[in-house]
Amino acid sequence: MPASHHTTLHPIGESQVLTIPPELALSGNEVLIRKEGERLIVEPVKPKSLVSLLNTLQDIPDPFPDIDADLLPLDDVIV
């Protein structure tokens, strides 16, 4: 059985906010939530498109290489 983590619930109006520890953080920004008996089940929502999936990824900090740097200009191409 996975390790348990103690966390807190914060009341906001008639709702509650659940603080999720970093080691249990979910990807994306939408979840499905349901209750089974006394258990509360929280699952990430699967992205509906490739663009949605790409929007959940972190930015790549490395500079992107200039792959066109060694190409000849179109005027210099011999056909």
C-alpha positions as a Markdown table, in Angstrom:
| # | Residue | x | y | z |
|---|---|---|---|---|
| 1 | Met | 0.0 | 0.0 | 0.0 |
| 2 | Pro | 1.4 | 3.5 | -0.9 |
| 3 | Ala | 2.6 | 5.7 | 1.9 |
| 4 | Ser | 0.0 | 8.0 | 3.5 |
| 5 | His | 0.4 | 11.8 | 3.8 |
| 6 | His | -1.3 | 14.0 | 6.3 |
| 7 | Thr | -2.6 | 17.3 | 4.8 |
| 8 | Thr | -5.1 | 20.0 | 5.4 |
| 9 | Leu | -8.5 | 21.1 | 4.2 |
| 10 | His | -9.2 | 24.8 | 4.0 |
| 11 | Pro | -12.8 | 26.1 | 3.9 |
| 12 | Ile | -13.6 | 28.6 | 1.2 |
| 13 | Gly | -17.3 | 29.7 | 1.3 |
| 14 | Glu | -19.3 | 26.4 | 1.0 |
| 15 | Ser | -16.3 | 24.6 | -0.6 |
| 16 | Gln | -13.1 | 23.1 | 0.6 |
| 17 | Val | -9.6 | 23.4 | -0.8 |
| 18 | Leu | -7.3 | 20.3 | -0.4 |
| 19 | Thr | -3.6 | 20.9 | 0.0 |
| 20 | Ile | -1.7 | 18.2 | -2.0 |
| 21 | Pro | 1.9 | 17.6 | -1.1 |
| 22 | Pro | 4.4 | 18.1 | -3.9 |
| 23 | Glu | 5.3 | 14.4 | -4.0 |
| 24 | Leu | 1.6 | 13.6 | -4.8 |
| 25 | Ala | 1.0 | 16.5 | -7.2 |
| 26 | Leu | -1.0 | 15.8 | -10.3 |
| 27 | Ser | -0.2 | 16.9 | -13.8 |
| 28 | Gly | -2.6 | 19.3 | -15.6 |
| 29 | Asn | -5.1 | 21.7 | -14.0 |
| 30 | Glu | -8.3 | 19.6 | -14.0 |
| 31 | Val | -9.3 | 16.6 | -12.0 |
| 32 | Leu | -12.3 | 14.3 | -11.6 |
| 33 | Ile | -13.4 | 13.8 | -8.0 |
| 34 | Arg | -15.8 | 11.2 | -6.6 |
| 35 | Lys | -16.7 | 9.6 | -3.3 |
| 36 | Glu | -16.6 | 5.9 | -2.7 |
| 37 | Gly | -17.9 | 5.1 | 0.8 |
| 38 | Glu | -15.6 | 7.2 | 3.1 |
| 39 | Arg | -12.9 | 7.5 | 0.4 |
| 40 | Leu | -12.5 | 10.6 | -1.8 |
| 41 | Ile | -11.0 | 9.7 | -5.2 |
| 42 | Val | -9.2 | 12.4 | -7.1 |
| 43 | Glu | -7.9 | 11.6 | -10.7 |
| 44 | Pro | -6.3 | 13.8 | -13.3 |
| 45 | Val | -8.5 | 14.5 | -16.4 |
| 46 | Lys | -6.8 | 13.1 | -19.5 |
| 47 | Pro | -6.2 | 15.9 | -22.1 |
| 48 | Lys | -8.6 | 15.8 | -25.0 |
| 49 | Ser | -6.2 | 16.8 | -27.7 |
| 50 | Leu | -2.5 | 17.0 | -28.5 |
| 51 | Val | -2.6 | 20.7 | -27.9 |
| 52 | Ser | -4.1 | 20.2 | -24.5 |
| 53 | Leu | -1.5 | 17.7 | -23.7 |
| 54 | Leu | 1.4 | 20.0 | -24.9 |
| 55 | Asn | -0.1 | 22.8 | -22.8 |
| 56 | Thr | 0.5 | 20.7 | -19.6 |
| 57 | Leu | 4.2 | 20.3 | -20.3 |
| 58 | Gln | 6.8 | 22.5 | -18.7 |
| 59 | Asp | 8.8 | 24.8 | -20.9 |
| 60 | Ile | 12.2 | 23.6 | -22.1 |
| 61 | Pro | 14.8 | 26.0 | -20.8 |
| 62 | Asp | 17.6 | 25.0 | -23.2 |
| 63 | Pro | 18.0 | 27.1 | -26.4 |
| 64 | Phe | 16.6 | 25.4 | -29.5 |
| 65 | Pro | 19.3 | 24.8 | -32.1 |
| 66 | Asp | 19.2 | 26.7 | -35.4 |
| 67 | Ile | 18.8 | 23.7 | -37.7 |
| 68 | Asp | 18.6 | 26.0 | -40.8 |
| 69 | Ala | 22.0 | 27.6 | -40.2 |
| 70 | Asp | 23.9 | 25.5 | -42.7 |
| 71 | Leu | 21.3 | 25.5 | -45.5 |
| 72 | Leu | 22.0 | 27.3 | -48.8 |
| 73 | Pro | 19.7 | 30.2 | -49.7 |
| 74 | Leu | 17.2 | 29.3 | -52.4 |
| 75 | Asp | 19.0 | 31.5 | -55.0 |
| 76 | Asp | 22.1 | 29.3 | -54.6 |
| 77 | Val | 20.3 | 25.9 | -55.1 |
| 78 | Ile | 21.2 | 24.2 | -58.4 |
| 79 | Val | 18.2 | 22.4 | -59.9 |
